[in-house]
Amino acid sequence: MTITMYDLAGAEDARRFSPYCWRIKMAMAHKDLDVETIPWRFTEKDRLPAGTKTVPTLIDGDTVIGDSWEIADYLDRKYPDRPLLQGKSERGLAKFLTAWTESVVHPALTRIVVLDIYKHIAEKDREYFRTSREARVGKTLEAFTADTEANVAAFQKTVHPLRITLRMQDYLGGDAPNYGDYVAFGAFMWARSISPVRLLAADDTIAAWRSRLLAAFDGLAGKALGYPV
Ligand SMILES: N[C@@H](CCC(=O)N[C@@H](CS)C(=O)NCC(=O)O)C(=O)O
């Protein structure tokens, strides 16, 4: 049976920009599972299966899951004979990495990309997006993102722990990527899908890791609609 997933889209169906959805698309490819993604917009909450409010929402037979961490857990539980996303202790560490990504990396990126998101989403999503995000940040999107240069410099400092780690090994998972890599990489796919701003210098170790993941799984992420920065 086909596994399906609601996946956040911009104005064009092909512009898929959710960092959380990218985690799961990479995770599905890691497990060599096919997934049919359904483009979904912020104002289409009534199209999601009952009980879910955000994407990714995965549907696998009778199972419906609306949270990326729970989906990753489910995939390893349900398909244990396929390459695991994470072992038990890796899972413990990935919790920290997820918390760091969501509470530190995403906010630093939001300062750079939130206005670009607004510009790339469907017309019908714009009012909801502007109102909800301006309430969250306490400023207009324009004022919040005004100093791109300073915001990029701050972002580059923020991701320094990633840089140091990737100087010592090719992936957060060591020699090969695991779920933790997909969590961190999702943030970079978010930016790449909707923002032309260059986040990393070409010789940054993080850029090399990002390139490896863009090329992984036959270029799944690298071929997606976005800005090749
Ligand atoms: N904890 C959830 C968060 C997912 C999430 O926030 N997704 C965003 C898209 S990137 C969403 O669906 N937002 C709906 C909205 O803002 O109304 C997960 O890890 O899956």
The ligand as a MOL file (V3000), in Angstrom:
LIG
                    3D

  0  0  0     0  0            999 V3000
M  V30 BEGIN CTAB
M  V30 COUNTS 20 19 0 0 0
M  V30 BEGIN ATOM
M  V30 1 N 6.2160 19.2630 15.9280 0
M  V30 2 C 5.7940 19.2400 14.5480 0
M  V30 3 C 5.8870 20.6330 13.9530 0
M  V30 4 C 5.4800 20.6610 12.5010 0
M  V30 5 C 5.1730 22.0710 12.0140 0
M  V30 6 O 5.1870 23.0460 12.7900 0
M  V30 7 N 4.8920 22.1680 10.7150 0
M  V30 8 C 4.5260 23.4410 10.1450 0
M  V30 9 C 5.0290 23.5450 8.7190 0
M  V30 10 S 6.7750 23.7790 8.6730 0
M  V30 11 C 3.0250 23.5350 10.0680 0
M  V30 12 O 2.3520 22.5850 9.6860 0
M  V30 13 N 2.4870 24.7130 10.4240 0
M  V30 14 C 1.0820 24.9630 10.3650 0
M  V30 15 C 0.7940 26.4070 10.6960 0
M  V30 16 O 1.7240 27.1710 10.9490 0
M  V30 17 O -0.3690 26.7400 10.6820 0
M  V30 18 C 6.6570 18.2340 13.7890 0
M  V30 19 O 7.8050 18.0010 14.2110 0
M  V30 20 O 6.1700 17.6480 12.8250 0
M  V30 END ATOM
M  V30 BEGIN BOND
M  V30 1 1 1 2
M  V30 2 1 2 3
M  V30 3 1 2 18
M  V30 4 1 3 4
M  V30 5 1 4 5
M  V30 6 2 5 6
M  V30 7 1 5 7
M  V30 8 1 7 8
M  V30 9 1 8 9
M  V30 10 1 8 11
M  V30 11 1 9 10
M  V30 12 2 11 12
M  V30 13 1 11 13
M  V30 14 1 13 14
M  V30 15 1 14 15
M  V30 16 2 15 16
M  V30 17 1 15 17
M  V30 18 2 18 19
M  V30 19 1 18 20
M  V30 END BOND
M  V30 END CTAB
M  END
